[in-house]
Amino acid sequence: MDAVLHSKLRTDADRLSEALDAMSKLFLAPKEQKQLRTFTSSEVAQLLRVSDGYLRKSHFDRKIPEVEQGPGNKRSYTAEDILEIRKILAQNAKDPLQFLPGRREDDKLQIWSTVNFKGGSSKTTTSVHLSQRLALRGYRVLAIDADPQASLTTFFGYQPEIDFRHGGTLYDAIRYNDGETNRVPITEVLRKSYFPNLDLVPGGIMLSEFETETPTALSRGEQPVFFNRIRDSLRQLEDDYDIVIIDCPPQLGYLTMSAVCASTSLLMTIIPERVDLASASQFLNMASGVLEVLHSNGGIGAYDNFTYLLTRFDTSISAQQDLAEWIREILGDSVIPTPFVKSSAVSDAGLGQKTVFEVDLSGSKNRKTYDRAIESINGIADDIERKIQASWGREVDDEA
C-alpha cells in the first residue's frame, strides 16, 4: 500500500479525537552470559509449519540430522539445529519459501519501527519478542535500539552504561562530525547475538546527544540531515538482512523521526485504556504535522503499513475488551488482529532480562501461563509476517 503517511496519521488522529470526545460526553458526565533454551518437537514443527509426523519421518529417513534426546527419547532442538534443518529441507522442497521465507532478489528490506508517545506501552517488549520470533521463523533480523534508555539492549545481555560507556552504539553510526570524532559505518557497532539469525545495534545514553546536537547541525547545514541518518547507515548492510526492527524512544524527537523516515512500516503500541488512547491521539496529531513537513522536504515518502498493536490487554477486564472492540471499529484493518495480552509470564521473564522464548519451561508450574503468552506473541508475529510477505507480493500459508 502506497500512501502519504502524514495524511493517514491526520485522518486517524481526527477519528480518534472525535471518538474520544464522544466518549467523554457519554462516560464522564456521571552480567550473566545469555543462552537460548532448547525447543520441543511440537514447537519446531510449528515454527517450520509442518506436522509432527513429517518432522519425525524426516529424522527417520535421515533427511535431517538427529538431535539431542532427553528423558523418554524426546528430541530437544537448539535454535542452531532449527536453522540447519530449515536449510536442508528448503533444498528439496517444492516451495523453498516455506522453510526460508526471507527476501528474494527484488524484495526490498523491511524496516519496521515501533513508536509511541509515552513509556510503559510495551514497545520494547514487543520489539524484542517480535525480533526473536521472526528470527526463529527463518528470517535474518536486525534489531536496532534507538532509545537512550537502551532497554532493548539489556534484553540481549548487555549493561549499556558499562559495556558501551566509551561508544559502540547506534549513536556512533549517526552522530555529527565535530572535528575530532566522525561517524562510523553501522557495521562497526553491530553485534552478533546468542540468538541465531538475530543481530543487534545497541543503544545507550549517548543517543541523547543526537537530540541536543541536531539543531546546531541543522543551522550549519551538515549533511546528511537528521532524518536521513539512520536510513543512510542502513544502506551499508541492506543485503545482509530481511527485516529490521527499530525500537524508538517514547517521544517524537529527532531520533524517532530519523527512524520513521528510514522505515517501510510503522507499528504503534496502544494500551486499551482511555488515558493511553488520549495520548495516542495527541501523538498522531503531532506526528502528522511534523511528518507533513518532512514529507515536503523529501524525508519520507511511500510506506507499506501503519499499524496499531493493542498491548497489555487484560482479557479479564470488560472495559478493556469494550475499548479494544471500539478501537477496531475506528481504526479498522490498521489494528493488528492479535493483541499482546497482559501476562505475568512476560513480566516474570523480563525480571531476568529474558523473553518468554528464553525461559526454560521444563517442569515449570506456570507452564499454562507461559503457553498463553507465547500463543499471543506468536499470533502477533504471524500477523506482521503476513504483512511483510504481502509487501513482497507473497502470501503466508498457515497450514502445516
C-alpha positions as CSV (number, residue, x, y, z in Angstrom):
1,M,0.0,0.0,0.0
2,D,1.4,3.3,-1.1
3,A,0.1,6.4,0.8
4,V,1.2,9.7,2.2
5,L,1.9,9.0,5.9
6,H,1.1,12.4,7.3
7,S,-2.4,12.3,5.7
8,K,-3.2,8.9,7.2
9,L,-2.0,10.0,10.6
10,R,-4.1,13.1,10.4
11,T,-7.2,11.1,9.4
12,D,-6.6,8.5,12.2
13,A,-5.9,11.3,14.7
14,D,-9.1,13.1,13.8
15,R,-11.2,9.9,14.1
16,L,-9.7,9.1,17.5
17,S,-10.2,12.7,18.7
18,E,-13.8,12.8,17.6
19,A,-14.5,9.4,19.2
20,L,-12.7,10.3,22.4
21,D,-14.8,13.5,22.6
22,A,-17.9,11.5,22.2
23,M,-16.7,9.0,24.8
24,S,-16.1,11.9,27.3
25,K,-19.6,13.2,26.8
26,L,-21.0,9.7,27.3
27,F,-19.0,8.4,30.2
28,L,-17.6,11.4,32.1
29,A,-20.8,13.2,32.8
30,P,-21.8,11.0,35.7
31,K,26.0,-9.9,33.7
32,E,25.3,-13.2,33.1
33,Q,26.0,-14.9,29.7
34,K,22.8,-15.3,28.0
35,Q,21.8,-18.7,26.4
36,L,18.8,-19.6,24.5
37,R,16.7,-22.6,25.7
38,T,16.1,-25.6,23.5
39,F,12.8,-26.3,21.8
40,T,10.5,-29.4,21.7
41,S,9.5,-31.3,18.5
42,S,6.0,-29.7,18.6
43,E,7.5,-26.2,18.8
44,V,9.9,-26.9,15.9
45,A,7.1,-28.4,13.8
46,Q,5.0,-25.3,14.4
47,L,8.0,-23.0,13.5
48,L,8.6,-24.9,10.3
49,R,4.9,-25.1,9.6
50,V,5.0,-28.9,9.1
51,S,3.3,-31.7,11.1
52,D,4.9,-33.5,14.0
53,G,4.7,-36.7,11.8
54,Y,6.6,-35.0,9.0
55,L,9.3,-34.0,11.3
56,R,9.6,-37.5,12.9
57,K,9.7,-39.1,9.4
58,S,12.3,-36.7,8.2
59,H,14.5,-37.8,11.1
60,F,13.7,-41.5,10.5
61,D,14.6,-41.2,6.8
62,R,17.8,-39.4,7.7
63,K,16.8,-36.4,5.6
64,I,17.6,-34.2,8.5
65,P,20.3,-34.7,11.2
66,E,19.4,-36.3,14.5
67,V,19.4,-34.0,17.6
68,E,19.9,-34.5,21.3
69,Q,17.3,-36.6,23.0
70,G,16.3,-36.3,26.7
71,P,14.1,-38.3,29.0
72,G,11.6,-40.5,27.2
73,N,13.7,-40.1,24.0
74,K,12.1,-36.7,23.4
75,R,14.0,-34.7,21.0
76,S,15.5,-31.3,22.0
77,Y,16.4,-28.8,19.4
78,T,18.7,-25.8,19.7
79,A,18.0,-22.7,17.5
80,E,21.1,-23.7,15.5
81,D,19.5,-27.1,14.9
82,I,16.3,-25.5,13.6
83,L,18.2,-23.2,11.3
84,E,20.2,-26.1,9.9
85,I,17.1,-28.2,9.3
86,R,15.5,-25.2,7.6
87,K,18.3,-25.0,5.1
88,I,18.3,-28.8,4.4
89,L,14.5,-29.0,3.9
90,A,14.5,-26.0,1.7
91,Q,16.9,-27.6,-0.8
92,N,14.4,-30.3,-1.8
93,A,11.2,-28.5,-1.1
94,K,8.6,-27.7,-3.8
95,D,8.4,-24.3,-2.2
96,P,11.7,-23.4,-0.5
97,L,10.0,-20.2,0.8
98,Q,8.2,-22.4,3.3
99,F,11.4,-23.0,5.1
100,L,13.5,-20.0,4.1
101,P,10.8,-17.2,3.8
102,G,13.1,-14.2,3.6
103,R,13.9,-11.8,0.8
104,R,14.4,-12.7,-2.8
105,E,16.4,-10.7,-5.3
106,D,13.8,-7.9,-6.0
107,D,12.4,-7.8,-2.5
108,K,13.1,-4.6,-0.5
109,L,14.5,-4.6,3.0
110,Q,11.6,-4.4,5.5
111,I,12.2,-1.8,8.2
112,W,9.6,-1.7,11.0
113,S,9.8,0.9,13.8
114,T,7.8,0.6,17.0
115,V,6.6,4.0,18.2
116,N,4.6,5.6,21.0
117,F,4.4,9.0,22.7
118,K,4.9,7.6,26.2
119,G,6.6,4.9,28.0
120,G,5.0,1.8,29.5
121,S,3.1,0.7,26.4
122,S,5.3,-2.5,25.9
123,K,7.1,-1.0,22.9
124,T,10.4,-2.6,23.8
125,T,8.8,-5.8,24.9
126,T,7.0,-6.0,21.6
127,S,10.2,-5.2,19.6
128,V,12.3,-7.9,21.2
129,H,9.7,-10.6,21.1
130,L,8.9,-9.8,17.5
131,S,12.5,-9.8,16.6
132,Q,13.1,-13.2,18.2
133,R,10.0,-14.9,16.8
134,L,10.8,-13.7,13.2
135,A,14.3,-15.0,13.6
136,L,13.0,-18.4,14.7
137,R,10.7,-18.3,11.7
138,G,13.8,-18.2,9.5
139,Y,14.3,-14.5,8.7
140,R,17.5,-12.6,9.0
141,V,16.7,-10.0,11.6
142,L,18.5,-6.9,12.8
143,A,17.2,-5.2,16.0
144,I,18.2,-1.6,16.5
145,D,17.9,0.2,19.8
146,A,17.3,3.8,19.1
147,D,16.3,4.7,22.7
148,P,18.9,6.3,25.0
149,Q,17.4,4.3,27.8
150,A,18.6,1.2,25.9
151,S,16.1,-1.2,27.4
152,L,16.2,-3.4,24.2
153,T,19.9,-3.7,24.5
154,T,19.6,-5.1,28.1
155,F,17.4,-7.9,26.7
156,F,20.5,-9.0,24.7
157,G,22.5,-9.4,27.9
158,Y,24.4,-6.1,27.9
159,Q,24.7,-3.4,30.6
160,P,24.8,-0.3,28.3
161,E,26.1,2.1,31.0
162,I,29.1,-0.2,31.4
163,D,29.5,-2.1,28.1
164,F,29.1,0.9,25.9
165,R,30.4,3.7,28.1
166,H,33.1,4.6,25.5
167,G,31.0,4.0,22.4
168,G,29.8,1.2,20.3
169,T,26.1,2.2,19.9
170,L,23.8,3.5,17.2
171,Y,25.0,7.0,18.1
172,D,28.4,6.3,16.6
173,A,26.8,5.5,13.3
174,I,24.5,8.5,13.1
175,R,26.5,11.2,15.0
176,Y,27.5,14.5,13.6
177,N,31.1,15.3,12.9
178,D,32.8,17.6,15.5
179,G,36.3,17.9,14.0
180,E,37.7,15.2,16.2
181,T,35.3,12.3,16.0
182,N,33.3,11.3,12.9
183,R,30.5,8.8,12.5
184,V,31.5,5.2,11.7
185,P,29.9,2.6,9.5
186,I,27.0,0.9,11.3
187,T,28.7,-2.4,10.7
188,E,31.3,-1.4,13.2
189,V,28.8,-1.2,16.1
190,L,26.7,-4.2,15.0
191,R,26.8,-7.1,17.5
192,K,26.1,-10.8,16.8
193,S,23.8,-12.2,19.4
194,Y,23.4,-15.5,21.1
195,F,20.2,-15.9,19.1
196,P,20.8,-17.3,15.6
197,N,19.6,-15.1,12.7
198,L,19.3,-12.1,15.1
199,D,21.8,-9.3,15.4
200,L,21.8,-6.1,17.4
201,V,22.8,-2.4,17.0
202,P,22.9,-1.3,20.7
203,G,21.5,1.8,22.2
204,G,22.8,3.9,25.1
205,I,22.7,7.2,26.8
206,M,24.9,8.9,24.2
207,L,21.9,8.8,21.8
208,S,20.5,11.7,23.8
209,E,23.3,13.8,22.4
210,F,21.8,13.3,18.9
211,E,18.7,15.2,20.2
212,T,20.7,18.1,21.5
213,E,23.2,18.3,18.6
214,T,20.7,18.2,15.8
215,P,19.6,21.9,15.9
216,T,23.2,23.0,15.7
217,A,23.9,20.7,12.8
218,L,20.8,22.0,11.0
219,S,22.0,25.6,11.5
220,R,25.3,24.8,9.9
221,G,23.8,22.7,7.1
222,E,25.6,19.5,7.9
223,Q,24.7,16.6,5.6
224,P,23.0,14.2,5.7
225,V,20.3,15.9,7.6
226,F,18.9,14.2,10.7
227,F,16.0,12.4,9.0
228,N,18.4,10.7,6.6
229,R,21.0,9.5,9.1
230,I,19.5,6.1,10.1
231,R,18.3,5.5,6.5
232,D,21.8,6.2,5.1
233,S,23.5,4.0,7.7
234,L,21.2,1.0,6.9
235,R,22.2,1.1,3.2
236,Q,25.6,-0.3,4.3
237,L,24.1,-3.6,5.4
238,E,20.9,-3.8,3.3
239,D,21.8,-7.1,1.6
240,D,22.5,-8.8,4.9
241,Y,19.0,-8.8,6.4
242,D,15.4,-9.5,5.6
243,I,13.8,-7.4,8.4
244,V,15.0,-4.6,10.6
245,I,13.1,-3.8,13.9
246,I,13.8,-0.3,15.3
247,D,12.8,0.3,18.9
248,C,12.2,4.1,19.1
249,P,12.3,6.3,22.2
250,P,9.0,7.2,23.8
251,Q,8.9,10.7,22.3
252,L,8.6,12.4,18.9
253,G,12.2,13.7,18.8
254,Y,14.8,13.7,16.1
255,L,15.7,10.0,16.8
256,T,12.2,8.8,16.3
257,M,11.8,11.0,13.2
258,S,15.0,9.6,11.7
259,A,13.8,6.0,12.4
260,V,10.4,6.8,10.9
261,C,11.9,8.2,7.8
262,A,14.1,5.1,7.4
263,S,11.1,2.8,7.8
264,T,8.9,0.9,5.3
265,S,6.3,0.3,8.0
266,L,5.4,1.6,11.5
267,L,3.9,-0.3,14.5
268,M,2.3,1.9,17.2
269,T,1.6,0.2,20.5
270,I,-1.6,1.2,22.3
271,I,-2.9,0.1,25.7
272,P,-6.7,-0.1,25.5
273,E,-7.3,2.4,28.3
274,R,-8.7,5.8,28.0
275,V,-5.7,7.8,29.2
276,D,-3.4,5.9,26.7
277,L,-5.9,6.5,23.9
278,A,-5.8,10.2,24.6
279,S,-2.0,10.1,24.5
280,A,-2.1,8.1,21.2
281,S,-4.4,10.7,19.7
282,Q,-2.0,13.5,20.7
283,F,0.9,11.6,19.3
284,L,-0.9,11.2,15.9
285,N,-1.8,14.8,15.8
286,M,1.8,15.9,16.5
287,A,3.3,13.3,14.2
288,S,1.1,14.2,11.3
289,G,2.2,17.8,11.4
290,V,5.9,17.0,11.8
291,L,5.8,14.3,9.1
292,E,4.0,16.6,6.7
293,V,7.0,19.0,6.9
294,L,9.4,16.1,6.5
295,H,7.4,14.8,3.5
296,S,7.6,18.2,1.8
297,N,11.4,18.1,2.3
298,G,11.9,14.6,1.0
299,G,12.3,13.0,4.3
300,I,9.5,10.4,4.0
301,G,7.6,9.0,1.1
302,A,5.6,5.9,0.4
303,Y,5.2,3.3,3.1
304,D,3.7,-0.2,3.3
305,N,1.9,-0.3,6.6
306,F,1.0,2.0,9.5
307,T,-0.4,-0.5,12.1
308,Y,-1.6,-0.4,15.7
309,L,-1.0,-3.1,18.2
310,L,-3.1,-3.4,21.4
311,T,-0.8,-4.2,24.3
312,R,-1.1,-5.1,27.9
313,F,-4.5,-6.3,27.0
314,D,-6.2,-7.8,30.1
315,T,-8.8,-10.2,29.0
316,S,-10.4,-10.3,32.4
317,I,-11.3,-6.6,32.3
318,S,-14.6,-6.0,30.4
319,A,-13.8,-2.3,29.9
320,Q,-10.6,-3.1,28.0
321,Q,-12.5,-5.6,25.9
322,D,-15.0,-2.9,25.0
323,L,-12.3,-0.4,24.3
324,A,-10.5,-2.9,22.1
325,E,-13.6,-3.5,20.1
326,W,-14.2,0.2,19.8
327,I,-10.6,0.9,18.6
328,R,-11.0,-1.8,15.9
329,E,-14.2,-0.1,14.8
330,I,-12.5,3.3,14.5
331,L,-9.1,2.2,13.0
332,G,-10.3,-0.9,11.1
333,D,-7.7,-3.1,9.4
334,S,-4.9,-1.0,10.7
335,V,-5.2,-2.7,14.0
336,I,-3.2,-6.0,14.3
337,P,-5.7,-8.8,14.7
338,T,-3.9,-10.4,17.7
339,P,-3.5,-8.4,20.8
340,F,-0.5,-8.6,23.1
341,V,-2.1,-9.9,26.3
342,K,-1.1,-8.8,29.7
343,S,0.7,-11.7,31.3
344,S,2.7,-12.4,34.5
345,A,4.8,-14.7,32.3
346,V,6.1,-11.7,30.3
347,S,6.7,-9.7,33.5
348,D,8.5,-12.6,35.3
349,A,10.7,-13.3,32.3
350,G,11.5,-9.6,32.0
351,L,12.8,-9.5,35.6
352,G,15.6,-11.8,34.4
353,Q,16.1,-9.8,31.2
354,K,14.6,-12.6,29.3
355,T,11.7,-13.1,26.9
356,V,9.2,-15.9,27.1
357,F,11.1,-17.6,24.3
358,E,14.2,-17.9,26.5
359,V,12.6,-19.3,29.7
360,D,13.2,-23.0,30.3
361,L,9.7,-24.3,30.7
362,S,10.6,-27.9,31.6
363,G,8.9,-28.7,34.9
364,S,7.5,-25.1,35.2
365,K,4.5,-24.7,37.5
366,N,3.4,-21.8,35.3
367,R,3.5,-23.6,32.0
368,K,-0.1,-22.7,31.0
369,T,0.6,-19.0,31.8
370,Y,3.7,-19.1,29.5
371,D,1.9,-21.0,26.8
372,R,-0.9,-18.3,26.7
373,A,1.7,-15.6,26.5
374,I,3.7,-17.4,23.7
375,E,0.4,-18.0,21.8
376,S,-0.3,-14.3,21.9
377,I,3.2,-13.3,20.8
378,N,3.2,-15.9,18.0
379,G,-0.1,-14.6,16.8
380,I,1.2,-11.1,16.6
381,A,4.3,-12.1,14.8
382,D,2.3,-14.2,12.3
383,D,0.0,-11.2,11.6
384,I,3.0,-9.0,10.9
385,E,4.7,-11.7,8.9
386,R,1.7,-11.8,6.6
387,K,2.1,-8.0,6.1
388,I,5.8,-8.4,5.4
389,Q,5.1,-11.2,2.8
390,A,2.4,-9.1,1.2
391,S,4.9,-6.3,0.8
392,W,7.0,-8.7,-1.2
393,G,3.9,-9.8,-3.2
394,R,3.5,-13.2,-1.4
395,E,1.2,-14.9,0.9
396,V,1.9,-16.9,4.0
397,D,0.5,-20.5,4.1
398,D,-0.5,-21.1,7.7
399,E,-1.3,-24.8,7.2
400,A,1.2,-27.3,8.5
